[in-house]
Amino acid sequence: MDQQSFIKHLFIHNSKSFSAFPDKESAENFIDLLFDFLFLPKSVKHKQVADLEKEFESLKNHFSSLVFDVVFDQQKAQEACTIFFDRLPLIYNSLLKDAEAVLQFDPAAKSVEEVLVAYPGFYATAIYRLSHQLLKQDIKILPRLFTEYAHSKTGIDIHPGAEIGESFFIDHGTGIVIGETTTIGNNVKIYQGVTLGALNVSKDKAQTKRHPTIEDNVIIYSGATILGGDTVIGHDSVIGGNVWLTYSVPSFSVVYHKSEIRVKDNNPLPEALNFVI
């Protein structure tokens, strides 16, 4: 295939495949602007309520344009925009509870404002909750663009289809994976490197519950892997670091991985140590 034919082939293929895709850069810009509007108001002391109202209307227009590029129907795009922004106060209040949970349980957090500005776990949770609302409205593409953007910024991968309760706390966060059909209750705390995944990733299981259920007041420490749609972690349980679980555990359980570490005096060295590098 020569260059001209290849370019023509790309044009035809991309015209068909990406006809209902919003602009990726515009989507990422919108979700950051919305997050900043909600939690990082710039120079708010120099603004009036009318200024914020103008910003709000600008965000609504931006969002409506993105949705139109998915549904290709102006009325549907406007209706979706109205529903989404009507739900925004509830999402905002839920996110404030998430921030309060971080402040309450992380001794390094000194204020809610610090959590809002500096914590990647809160940012990832915020983008998830906004994206989850869109998914409930059956808006395609945009929820994944938003959460994958948050994933790229934070290292935290939360599928917008997951169901997550109130006062959710992600500490550190890097390497966390929360699958599409995961269900998480209230007051759950998750540390870095945790995977809530599927046992079977075959395509014919796509419409089934493939990811675990985590009930209220559970703590999951770093490096733990919990797999399977039938796996239920009972409420008020503690899952220790590096645990691998593919079965349910009852409420009030403590699950831990036991490994042996030996410390010896190296003077004199009790045995020869050979290293191959």
C-alpha positions as CSV (number, residue, x, y, z in Angstrom):
1,M,0.0,0.0,0.0
2,D,1.5,3.3,-1.1
3,Q,1.4,6.4,1.1
4,Q,-1.6,8.0,-0.6
5,S,-3.6,4.8,-0.3
6,F,-2.6,4.4,3.3
7,I,-3.7,7.9,4.2
8,K,-7.0,7.4,2.4
9,H,-7.5,4.1,4.3
10,L,-6.8,5.9,7.6
11,F,-9.3,8.6,6.8
12,I,-12.1,6.1,5.9
13,H,-11.4,4.0,9.0
14,N,-11.1,6.8,11.4
15,S,-14.2,8.6,10.0
16,K,-16.2,5.4,10.8
17,S,-14.6,4.4,14.0
18,F,-14.4,7.8,15.8
19,S,-17.5,9.5,14.5
20,A,-19.1,9.4,18.0
21,F,-16.0,10.3,20.0
22,P,-15.6,13.7,21.7
23,D,-12.3,15.5,21.5
24,K,-10.0,13.9,24.1
25,E,-8.1,17.1,25.0
26,S,-11.3,19.0,25.4
27,A,-12.7,16.3,27.7
28,E,-9.6,16.4,29.9
29,N,-9.7,20.2,30.0
30,F,-13.4,20.1,31.0
31,I,-13.0,17.7,33.9
32,D,-10.0,19.7,35.3
33,L,-12.0,22.9,35.0
34,L,-14.9,21.3,36.8
35,F,-12.7,20.0,39.6
36,D,-11.1,23.4,40.0
37,F,-14.4,25.1,40.0
38,L,-15.7,22.8,42.8
39,F,-12.6,22.6,45.0
40,L,-9.8,24.9,43.8
41,P,-11.4,28.4,43.2
42,K,-8.7,30.7,42.0
43,S,-8.7,34.2,43.6
44,V,-12.3,33.6,44.9
45,K,-11.9,36.6,47.3
46,H,-11.7,38.9,44.3
47,K,-14.9,37.5,42.6
48,Q,-18.6,38.0,43.0
49,V,-21.3,35.3,42.9
50,A,-22.1,36.6,39.4
51,D,-18.6,35.7,38.3
52,L,-19.0,32.1,39.5
53,E,-22.4,31.9,37.8
54,K,-20.8,32.9,34.5
55,E,-18.1,30.2,35.0
56,F,-20.8,27.7,35.8
57,E,-22.7,28.5,32.6
58,S,-19.5,28.2,30.6
59,L,-18.9,24.7,32.1
60,K,-22.4,23.7,31.2
61,N,-21.9,24.8,27.6
62,H,-18.5,23.0,27.4
63,F,-20.1,19.8,28.7
64,S,-23.1,20.0,26.4
65,S,-20.8,20.3,23.5
66,L,-18.9,17.2,24.6
67,V,-22.1,15.2,25.1
68,F,-23.3,16.3,21.7
69,D,-20.3,14.7,20.1
70,V,-21.4,11.4,21.6
71,V,-25.2,11.5,21.0
72,F,-25.4,13.7,18.0
73,D,-28.7,15.1,19.2
74,Q,-28.9,18.7,20.6
75,Q,-32.0,18.0,22.7
76,K,-30.5,14.8,24.3
77,A,-27.2,16.6,24.9
78,Q,-29.0,19.4,26.7
79,E,-31.2,17.1,28.8
80,A,-28.1,15.1,29.8
81,C,-26.3,18.3,30.7
82,T,-29.3,19.5,32.9
83,I,-29.5,16.1,34.7
84,F,-25.7,16.0,35.4
85,F,-25.5,19.6,36.7
86,D,-28.7,19.1,38.8
87,R,-26.9,16.1,40.5
88,L,-23.8,18.1,41.1
89,P,-24.7,19.3,44.6
90,L,-25.3,15.8,45.8
91,I,-22.0,14.6,44.3
92,Y,-20.2,17.6,45.9
93,N,-21.6,16.8,49.3
94,S,-20.5,13.1,48.9
95,L,-17.0,14.2,48.0
96,L,-16.8,16.4,51.0
97,K,-17.5,13.3,53.1
98,D,-14.6,11.6,51.3
99,A,-12.3,14.5,52.1
100,E,-13.4,14.5,55.8
101,A,-12.6,10.7,55.9
102,V,-9.1,11.4,54.7
103,L,-8.7,14.2,57.3
104,Q,-10.0,12.0,60.1
105,F,-7.9,8.9,59.4
106,D,-4.6,10.2,57.9
107,P,-2.4,11.7,60.6
108,A,-0.4,13.5,57.8
109,A,-3.5,15.5,56.7
110,K,-3.7,18.9,58.4
111,S,-6.8,20.3,56.9
112,V,-9.7,19.6,54.4
113,E,-8.2,22.2,52.1
114,E,-4.9,20.3,52.0
115,V,-6.8,17.1,51.0
116,L,-8.7,18.9,48.3
117,V,-5.5,20.5,46.8
118,A,-2.8,17.9,47.3
119,Y,-4.2,14.3,47.7
120,P,-4.2,12.2,44.5
121,G,-6.6,9.8,46.1
122,F,-9.2,12.5,46.5
123,Y,-8.8,13.7,42.9
124,A,-9.2,10.1,41.6
125,T,-12.3,9.6,43.8
126,A,-13.8,12.9,42.6
127,I,-13.3,12.1,38.9
128,Y,-14.8,8.7,39.6
129,R,-17.9,10.0,41.2
130,L,-18.5,12.5,38.4
131,S,-17.9,9.9,35.8
132,H,-20.2,7.4,37.6
133,Q,-23.1,9.8,37.4
134,L,-22.6,10.0,33.6
135,L,-22.5,6.3,33.3
136,K,-25.8,6.1,35.1
137,Q,-27.2,8.5,32.5
138,D,-26.0,6.1,29.8
139,I,-23.6,8.6,28.3
140,K,-20.9,6.6,26.5
141,I,-17.2,7.3,26.1
142,L,-16.9,10.4,28.3
143,P,-16.9,8.5,31.7
144,R,-13.9,6.4,30.5
145,L,-12.1,9.4,29.1
146,F,-12.4,11.1,32.5
147,T,-11.4,8.2,34.7
148,E,-8.5,7.2,32.4
149,Y,-7.3,10.8,32.5
150,A,-7.4,10.6,36.4
151,H,-5.6,7.3,36.1
152,S,-2.8,8.8,34.0
153,K,-2.4,11.7,36.6
154,T,-2.6,9.6,39.8
155,G,-1.8,6.0,39.1
156,I,-5.2,5.1,40.5
157,D,-7.5,3.1,38.1
158,I,-11.2,3.3,39.1
159,H,-13.7,2.1,36.5
160,P,-16.7,4.4,36.4
161,G,-19.0,1.4,36.6
162,A,-17.9,0.5,40.2
163,E,-20.3,1.2,43.0
164,I,-18.6,3.1,45.9
165,G,-20.3,4.2,49.1
166,E,-19.8,7.2,51.3
167,S,-16.6,8.4,53.1
168,F,-14.2,6.5,50.9
169,F,-10.5,6.9,51.8
170,I,-7.6,6.1,49.4
171,D,-4.2,6.6,51.1
172,H,-1.2,7.1,48.9
173,G,-3.1,5.4,46.1
174,T,-0.4,4.5,43.5
175,G,-1.2,1.2,41.7
176,I,-4.8,0.8,43.0
177,V,-7.1,-1.0,40.5
178,I,-10.9,-1.1,41.1
179,G,-12.8,-3.1,38.5
180,E,-16.0,-2.3,36.7
181,T,-18.4,-4.5,38.8
182,T,-16.8,-3.9,42.2
183,T,-19.1,-2.9,45.0
184,I,-17.7,-1.0,47.9
185,G,-19.6,0.0,51.1
186,N,-19.3,3.0,53.4
187,N,-16.2,4.0,55.4
188,V,-13.8,1.8,53.4
189,K,-10.1,2.5,53.4
190,I,-7.7,1.3,50.7
191,Y,-4.0,1.7,50.5
192,Q,-1.5,1.7,47.6
193,G,-1.2,-1.3,45.3
194,V,-4.6,-2.9,46.1
195,T,-6.3,-4.7,43.2
196,L,-10.0,-5.4,43.3
197,G,-10.2,-7.5,40.1
198,A,-11.7,-10.4,38.2
199,L,-10.9,-14.1,38.2
200,N,-12.1,-14.5,34.7
201,V,-11.5,-11.9,32.0
202,S,-13.2,-13.7,29.1
203,K,-15.4,-11.5,26.9
204,D,-18.5,-13.7,27.4
205,K,-18.4,-12.7,31.2
206,A,-18.7,-9.0,30.4
207,Q,-22.3,-8.7,31.6
208,T,-21.8,-10.6,34.9
209,K,-20.4,-9.5,38.2
210,R,-16.7,-10.2,37.9
211,H,-15.3,-8.1,40.8
212,P,-15.5,-8.4,44.6
213,T,-17.9,-6.9,47.1
214,I,-16.3,-4.9,50.0
215,E,-18.7,-4.3,52.8
216,D,-18.8,-1.3,55.3
217,N,-15.9,-0.3,57.5
218,V,-13.3,-2.5,55.8
219,I,-9.5,-1.7,55.7
220,I,-7.4,-3.1,52.9
221,Y,-3.7,-2.6,53.3
222,S,-1.1,-2.2,50.6
223,G,-0.4,-4.8,48.0
224,A,-3.6,-6.9,48.7
225,T,-5.3,-8.6,45.8
226,I,-9.0,-9.6,46.0
227,L,-10.5,-11.3,43.0
228,G,-13.9,-12.7,41.8
229,G,-17.5,-11.6,41.6
230,D,-18.5,-14.1,44.3
231,T,-15.9,-12.8,46.7
232,V,-17.4,-10.8,49.6
233,I,-15.3,-9.2,52.3
234,G,-17.5,-9.0,55.4
235,H,-18.0,-5.7,57.2
236,D,-15.5,-4.4,59.7
237,S,-12.7,-6.7,58.4
238,V,-9.1,-6.0,58.0
239,I,-7.2,-7.3,55.0
240,G,-3.4,-7.2,55.5
241,G,-0.7,-6.3,53.1
242,N,0.1,-8.6,50.2
243,V,-2.8,-10.9,50.9
244,W,-4.2,-12.8,47.9
245,L,-7.9,-13.6,48.2
246,T,-10.3,-15.4,45.9
247,Y,-12.9,-16.4,48.4
248,S,-15.2,-14.7,50.9
249,V,-14.4,-13.9,54.5
250,P,-16.9,-13.3,57.3
251,S,-17.4,-10.0,59.0
252,F,-14.9,-8.9,61.7
253,S,-12.1,-11.0,60.1
254,V,-8.4,-10.2,60.2
255,V,-6.7,-11.7,57.1
256,Y,-2.9,-11.5,56.9
257,H,-0.1,-12.9,54.9
258,K,2.6,-14.6,57.1
259,S,6.1,-14.6,55.9
260,E,9.4,-15.3,57.7
261,I,12.1,-12.8,58.0
262,R,15.4,-13.7,59.6
263,V,17.9,-11.2,61.0
264,K,21.5,-12.5,61.7
265,D,24.6,-10.9,63.0
266,N,26.9,-10.4,60.1
267,N,30.1,-10.2,62.1
268,P,31.4,-12.8,61.6
269,L,29.2,-13.7,58.6
270,P,27.5,-17.0,59.6
271,E,27.5,-18.4,56.0
272,A,28.8,-17.6,52.6
273,L,26.7,-15.3,50.5
274,N,27.1,-15.4,46.8
275,F,25.5,-12.6,44.7
276,V,25.1,-12.8,40.9
277,I,24.3,-9.4,39.4
